[in-house]
Amino acid sequence: MAEVICPENRLFEITPEQLLPKTMEIKTRGFRLSQACAALVKDQIELSYSFAHDETYQLETFRIVTDQETEIPSITEIVPAAVFYENEMKELFGVNIKMINMDYDNKLYRIEVESPMAPKKPKEGE
């Protein structure tokens, strides 16, 4: 079993404009993309991009709290492995991710409902 050198996991809330420079910076520090996900929290969407360092065991996560209208730049030019994560965020949550390297144009999953995990829009008169 590997020795845990750095047990500290850090979370940084960032803006969409900070995502690309922060991703480039963390990649140059030797981190790799470990996971990316979206979650619906109180009618907003939280995007989390987690990066791990294989030698220090450090984990750093960038979190963006957003809505469906805000444009989020794709990190696939910097981290190609993000392609499926970002397509999933776009298709299931309706996240407005722009310039995904291989955009599946909402055809990654065979689902009948558009953006089934997106925040529910209020009906007329509510």
C-alpha positions as a Markdown table, in Angstrom:
| # | Residue | x | y | z |
|---|---|---|---|---|
| 1 | Met | 0.0 | 0.0 | 0.0 |
| 2 | Ala | 1.3 | 3.4 | -1.0 |
| 3 | Glu | 2.2 | 6.0 | 1.7 |
| 4 | Val | -0.2 | 8.9 | 1.8 |
| 5 | Ile | 2.2 | 11.8 | 1.4 |
| 6 | Cys | -0.4 | 14.6 | 1.2 |
| 7 | Pro | -3.8 | 13.8 | 2.7 |
| 8 | Glu | -5.0 | 17.3 | 2.0 |
| 9 | Asn | -7.9 | 17.5 | -0.5 |
| 10 | Arg | -8.6 | 21.0 | -1.7 |
| 11 | Leu | -11.8 | 22.5 | -3.2 |
| 12 | Phe | -11.7 | 25.8 | -5.1 |
| 13 | Glu | -14.8 | 27.6 | -6.3 |
| 14 | Ile | -14.0 | 29.3 | -9.5 |
| 15 | Thr | -15.7 | 31.2 | -12.3 |
| 16 | Pro | -16.2 | 29.8 | -15.9 |
| 17 | Glu | -13.5 | 32.3 | -17.0 |
| 18 | Gln | -11.0 | 30.8 | -14.7 |
| 19 | Leu | -11.5 | 27.2 | -15.8 |
| 20 | Leu | -9.1 | 27.1 | -18.7 |
| 21 | Pro | -6.2 | 28.9 | -17.1 |
| 22 | Lys | -6.6 | 27.0 | -13.9 |
| 23 | Thr | -6.7 | 23.7 | -15.8 |
| 24 | Met | -3.6 | 24.6 | -17.7 |
| 25 | Glu | -1.8 | 25.6 | -14.5 |
| 26 | Ile | -2.7 | 22.4 | -12.7 |
| 27 | Lys | -1.7 | 20.2 | -15.6 |
| 28 | Thr | 1.7 | 21.9 | -15.7 |
| 29 | Arg | 2.1 | 21.0 | -12.0 |
| 30 | Gly | 1.8 | 17.3 | -12.9 |
| 31 | Phe | -1.9 | 16.7 | -12.0 |
| 32 | Arg | -4.2 | 14.5 | -14.1 |
| 33 | Leu | -7.9 | 14.7 | -14.5 |
| 34 | Ser | -9.4 | 12.2 | -12.0 |
| 35 | Gln | -13.1 | 12.9 | -12.5 |
| 36 | Ala | -15.6 | 15.5 | -13.6 |
| 37 | Cys | -19.2 | 15.6 | -12.7 |
| 38 | Ala | -22.3 | 17.7 | -12.5 |
| 39 | Ala | -24.9 | 17.9 | -9.7 |
| 40 | Leu | -28.2 | 19.7 | -9.3 |
| 41 | Val | -28.2 | 21.7 | -6.1 |
| 42 | Lys | -31.0 | 24.1 | -5.2 |
| 43 | Asp | -31.9 | 24.8 | -8.9 |
| 44 | Gln | -28.3 | 25.5 | -9.8 |
| 45 | Ile | -25.8 | 23.2 | -11.4 |
| 46 | Glu | -22.5 | 22.5 | -9.7 |
| 47 | Leu | -19.7 | 21.3 | -12.0 |
| 48 | Ser | -16.7 | 19.7 | -10.3 |
| 49 | Tyr | -13.4 | 18.9 | -12.0 |
| 50 | Ser | -11.1 | 16.9 | -9.8 |
| 51 | Phe | -7.4 | 16.5 | -10.5 |
| 52 | Ala | -5.0 | 14.1 | -8.8 |
| 53 | His | -1.3 | 14.0 | -8.4 |
| 54 | Asp | 0.0 | 10.4 | -8.6 |
| 55 | Glu | 3.2 | 11.0 | -6.6 |
| 56 | Thr | 1.9 | 13.2 | -3.8 |
| 57 | Tyr | -1.6 | 11.8 | -3.7 |
| 58 | Gln | -3.0 | 15.3 | -3.5 |
| 59 | Leu | -6.5 | 16.0 | -4.9 |
| 60 | Glu | -7.7 | 19.4 | -6.0 |
| 61 | Thr | -11.2 | 20.1 | -7.3 |
| 62 | Phe | -12.4 | 23.1 | -9.2 |
| 63 | Arg | -16.1 | 23.8 | -8.7 |
| 64 | Ile | -18.3 | 26.1 | -10.9 |
| 65 | Val | -21.8 | 26.9 | -9.7 |
| 66 | Thr | -23.8 | 27.8 | -12.8 |
| 67 | Asp | -27.1 | 27.8 | -14.7 |
| 68 | Gln | -28.0 | 26.4 | -18.1 |
| 69 | Glu | -27.5 | 29.7 | -19.9 |
| 70 | Thr | -23.9 | 30.5 | -18.8 |
| 71 | Glu | -21.3 | 29.4 | -21.3 |
| 72 | Ile | -18.7 | 27.0 | -19.9 |
| 73 | Pro | -15.5 | 26.5 | -22.0 |
| 74 | Ser | -14.5 | 22.9 | -22.6 |
| 75 | Ile | -11.2 | 21.7 | -21.2 |
| 76 | Thr | -10.8 | 19.0 | -23.9 |
| 77 | Glu | -8.1 | 21.0 | -25.8 |
| 78 | Ile | -6.0 | 20.8 | -22.6 |
| 79 | Val | -7.3 | 17.5 | -21.2 |
| 80 | Pro | -8.7 | 15.3 | -24.0 |
| 81 | Ala | -9.9 | 12.7 | -21.4 |
| 82 | Ala | -12.6 | 15.2 | -20.4 |
| 83 | Val | -14.6 | 14.6 | -23.5 |
| 84 | Phe | -17.1 | 12.0 | -22.1 |
| 85 | Tyr | -17.5 | 13.9 | -18.8 |
| 86 | Glu | -18.3 | 17.2 | -20.6 |
| 87 | Asn | -20.7 | 15.5 | -23.1 |
| 88 | Glu | -22.5 | 13.9 | -20.2 |
| 89 | Met | -22.8 | 17.3 | -18.4 |
| 90 | Lys | -24.2 | 18.8 | -21.5 |
| 91 | Glu | -26.6 | 16.1 | -22.4 |
| 92 | Leu | -28.0 | 15.1 | -19.0 |
| 93 | Phe | -27.9 | 18.5 | -17.2 |
| 94 | Gly | -28.2 | 20.9 | -20.2 |
| 95 | Val | -24.9 | 22.6 | -19.3 |
| 96 | Asn | -23.9 | 25.1 | -22.0 |
| 97 | Ile | -20.4 | 23.7 | -22.7 |
| 98 | Lys | -18.8 | 25.2 | -25.7 |
| 99 | Met | -16.1 | 23.8 | -28.0 |
| 100 | Ile | -15.9 | 20.2 | -26.8 |
| 101 | Asn | -13.3 | 18.5 | -28.9 |
| 102 | Met | -15.7 | 15.6 | -29.8 |
| 103 | Asp | -19.1 | 17.0 | -29.2 |
| 104 | Tyr | -21.7 | 14.1 | -29.4 |
| 105 | Asp | -24.4 | 16.8 | -29.9 |
| 106 | Asn | -26.7 | 15.2 | -27.2 |
| 107 | Lys | -26.4 | 11.7 | -28.7 |
| 108 | Leu | -24.0 | 10.2 | -26.1 |
| 109 | Tyr | -26.9 | 8.4 | -24.3 |
| 110 | Arg | -30.1 | 6.9 | -25.7 |
| 111 | Ile | -32.6 | 8.9 | -23.7 |
| 112 | Glu | -36.0 | 10.1 | -24.6 |
| 113 | Val | -36.1 | 13.2 | -22.4 |
| 114 | Glu | -34.0 | 16.2 | -23.1 |
| 115 | Ser | -31.7 | 17.1 | -20.2 |
| 116 | Pro | -33.4 | 14.9 | -17.7 |
| 117 | Met | -31.3 | 16.1 | -14.7 |
| 118 | Ala | -31.5 | 19.8 | -15.5 |
| 119 | Pro | -33.3 | 22.2 | -13.1 |
| 120 | Lys | -37.0 | 22.2 | -13.7 |
| 121 | Lys | -38.2 | 25.4 | -15.3 |
| 122 | Pro | -41.3 | 27.0 | -13.6 |
| 123 | Lys | -44.5 | 26.5 | -15.6 |
| 124 | Glu | -46.3 | 29.5 | -17.0 |
| 125 | Gly | -48.2 | 31.3 | -14.1 |
| 126 | Glu | -46.1 | 29.8 | -11.3 |
